[in-house]
Amino acid sequence: MSSITTVAVAGATGFVGRHTVRELLAGGFRVSALVRDRAKARRILPASVNLVVGDSLDAAAVDETLAGADACINLIGIVRETRRPGDHQSFEKAHTRTTRSLVDRCRARGVNRFIQMSALGVRDVSISEYQRTKWEAELIVRRSGLDWTIMRPSVIHGPDGEFNKLAKGWVSGHKAPWLFLPYFTRSVEDKRVPLGSVSQVDPAVQPVAVIDVARVFVAALRSPAAIGEVYNVVGAETLTWPELLRHMRDHIHGANHGLQPHGLPGNIAAGAAMVAGRLGLGDMLPFDEGMARMGAEDSTAAMDKLKADLGITPTGFRPAFLEYAAAI
């Protein structure tokens, strides 16, 4: 991997992207970034980054980004579709078509090292359109013939991340639902007896710090063992969602400490979101059907392979969060 000197990054201005770019530069790599907004990119990315303005489906723009590169990192992704006039972002475009475009241009230009950001929980039997398109993107990468690596992070947190901004609105009571801290629960049937009762279970999560995610990408570029591998990228600490939300509430300035976590049954919330979407009212809810279904699942995994191949042990959520909580 020592032959890699220049890395093309798609999605460089996103939350994970800007941290990954800085980590690449700190590691001595040159970076070429495909961006949609030059002014935004100049504000948030170091001046040494080569910027190429264009769309991920524009072969010419992708080729310009890949010129002189030895590797490509794809960080483009969305958590929710938007269908507003002039701003239509679909899972199919952001995940599947974008990945196919980048892979095709890498093959055409002889850029053989490719690292893809997927998501923990992605699998062939999908429970959401998000997962389906992420899985299809993984298959494109796996079948590409390139020297690929796939990363599957859990919930990513950091001082400038969207999740933290959302949580601050919840714990301060300034963002819906205002009166409690929301999360999704999972229905579990007691199968010890026929027609057993159904209870609601709090899902567990291993949040991972964004700086650890960035370090994992850079470490993979240096490790031949990472080629052809899929890594679960999780933090060292497992919490239930109520534990996570209480910790954030207790350490974010301006929080309303009287607010308590309250679980919403994921299957019921998913059904409500589906109906709202069919009625054209989906944007009125702060979540869609897929977010409710995925949020009710555990987001945990073993990190043994991450440690063994890449030499990285991500930090636990609570110590990592306390380092920047005052800045939220």
N, C-alpha and C positions, 0 to 999 in steps of 0.2 A: 504493500500500500504506500510505500515511500515515494512512488512515482507520481502520486497525486499532489498537485500544487495549486490548481485552480478549480473551484467548485461553483457550478451553476445552481442557483437556488430559486425555485418557484414558490411564491408565497412568502417572500422575504419581509414584507411589511406587516405581516400578521403577528399575533402574540408570540407564538413559538418561533416564527421566522426571524424577528428582530433579535431575539436572544441567541438563536443559532448562528446568525451572521456574525454577531460579536464574538461568539466562542470560536468560530472558524478563524476570524482575523487574529484573535489572541493566540491561536494555535499555529500561526504562520501561513495559513492558506490565503490565497487571493480569492475574491468573491465576485461573481457576476450575477446580478439579480434581475429577474423578470418582474416588472411592476406595472400596475395600471395607472398610477398617479405619481408623476415625477416629483411634484412639489411635496406631497406627503412623504415619499421615500427620502427626499433630501432632509426633511425635518427629523426623521427618526432613525435613519441609517448612517453609519460613519461615512465620511467624505471619500474614503478610499474604495468604496464599493462601486463597481461598474454597473450603471443602471441601463436597462433596456426597457423601454415603454412598449407595452403591447399585451395582447390577449394570449392565454395559454393555448388556444386553438389556432393561432396564427403561426403557420410554419415559419415564415420569415422572421418573426420576432423571436421564436424559440431558437431558431438557428443562430441568430445573432447572440443570444444569451449563451448558447453552448460553444460559441467560437473560442477555441483555445482552452476549453474546460477538459478536465480529466474525469469528472464525476458530476452527477446531478442529484440534488435532493428535492423531492416533491413534498411541499408542506401545504399545498392548496386544499382547502376543505371548508365546508360549512356545516353548522349544526341544525340549521333550519332553512327551509326554502322561503324565498320571497317572490311575490308576484305583483309587486307594485309597478305602475307604469314607469318605464325607463330603468327599472331595477329588478329584472327577473333573474334570480339565481336558483337553479335547480340542482338537486343531488346528482342527477345524471350528467350534467355538464361539469360541475365542480369536481366530482370524483371519477366517474368512468371515462368520459370523453377527454378530460384534461390529462389523465394518466396515460391514455392511449396516445394522445398527441405527443407528450413528452417522451414516452418510450420509443415511438416511431422515429422521432427526430434524433434521439440518442443513437439508435441503431444506424441511422443514415449517416451520421457524422462520426461514428466510431467512438462515442463516449460510452465506455463499457461499464462503469461503476454507477449504480443507481440505488438510491435509498428512498423508500416510500414511507410516509407516515399514514398509518391506518388508525385503528382504535381498538381498545380492549373489548372483547365480547363479539367481535366480528366473526361470523361463521357462515357456513354454506346454507344452513337453515335460518333465515333471517326473520326477525320480528318487526322490522321497520324498513322503510325505503332507504334511510340512512345506512343501515347495516348492509342492505342488498347491494347498494352501489359501491360501498367500501369493499365488500367482498369481491365484486366484479373487478374493481381496480386492482386488488391483490392478485387475482388470477391473471390479469394482463401482465403484471410485473413478473410473476412466477414463470409465465410462458414466454417471456421476452427474449431469452437467450443471453441477457445481460448478467453481469455480476451483481446480483440484487441482494438487498436486505430490507426486511419489513419491520417497522416499529409499531407496536400496539400500546399506546399509553392509556392509563386510567385518567381520571379527572385531573386536569393540569391546573395548578394554582400558581399565582405570582402577583406582585403588587400592582401590575398594570393589566391583569387578566380580566376577561369579561365575567367569569364566575365570581371573582371577588367583588367586582362592581355590583353585580346582582345581589350578592349576599349582604353587602353594605346597605343597599336599599331595603332589604328585608329586615335586618336587625335594627335599623334606625326607625322602622315603621313608615318610611317614605315611599316604599314601592309595594304594589299589591302582592299578597293579600292584606297587608297592613296590620292585621291583628294577631298573626302567628307566623312562624317560620316554616315554610312548606317543604315537603319532600314526598316522594311516592313510596307506597308500601306494596308488598307482594302477597297475593292470596295463596295460602297453603292449606290443603285439605288434610284432615286427619284420616289416613288410610288404614289405620289399625282396625277400624270398624266400618261396616257398610254405611254409606251416606253419612260419613263422619263430618264433624263440624269444620268450618272454614275460618281460619284466623288470619290476621294481617301481620306480616313479618317485616321488620325494618331491615332494608338491605345494607350490606357492608361495603365499604369503599376504601381504597388505598390511594389517596391523592398523591400526586407526584409534582415536585417543584419544577417550574419551567426551566430553571438553570440546569437541573439534572437531566431533563429531556434534551436540552441543547448539548450537554456533555456526552450523552449517549450517541447522538448523531456523529459528533466529531470523533469519538472513540471508534465507532464502526468503520469510519474511513481509514483508520490506521490498522485495523485488525483483519487479516486474511480469514480468521475463523468466523467472521460475521457474514461472509458471502454465502448466500443460499439459506440464511437463517431468518426466523421470525422471533422477535423478542417482545415479551410482555414488559412494559416499562411502568413500574408502579413504585409508590413510596414504601418506606420501611415500616409504616404504621397502619394497622387496620382499625377503622372506626365504623360505628353505625352512623347513619345520617344524623340522628339526633345528637350524638356525641360531637360530630363535626360542627353542626350548626351552633350548639351551645358554646363550643370553644371560640368560634368566630365572634359570636355575640359578646362574650366576656372580654374580648381583647380588641375590639374595634371601637375607636373613639366615637362618642355620640350615640352608642347603641342604647336601645330601650331594653333594660335587663329584665323587664317583666314579660317580654315576649318569649313564648315557648315553642319548640318544634311540634308540628302536628302533621301526621302522615295522611296523605290522600291515596285511597286505593288506586293503584296504577291502571287496572283494567277499567274501572269506572271513568277515571279521568281520560283514558284513551278513547273510550266510547264517546264521551262528551266532545272531545276535540275532533273526532271524525265527523260527528253530526254538524258541528260548527263549521268545519271546512266545507262540507257539502252545501251548506247554506250560504257560503261566501263570507262567513263571520269568523274564520279561523284566526285572523290577526287580532281579534279582540282578546284571545287567550294568550297568556305568556308562555305557552308550551303547545306543541302539536302532538298528534297521536303517537308518533314514534318516540318522542322524548318521554312521554308518560310510560310507555312500555319498557323502554331501556332503563329509565330511572328506577324502576321497581326491581331490577336485577342487581345482584352483587357485582361490584367492579373490583375484583381482587384476583391476585395471581401470585405464583411463586416467582422469585427473582434470581434463582440459582444460576440459570444460564447467563443472565445479564452480568452477574458477578464474575462467573468463570471465564467468559469470552472477552468481555470488555473491561473488566477490572473496576466496575462502578457499583457502588452501593448507595442508592438514592437515600436522601434524608427522610426521616419521618415527618408527618404533616405538622405536628404541634411545634417542634423546635424550629422548623423552616418558617412557619407562619409567624412566629413571634419575632423573627428577625426583621420583618417588614410591616407588621400589623399597624404600627404607629403611622405609617405613610399612606394607609388606605383612606 
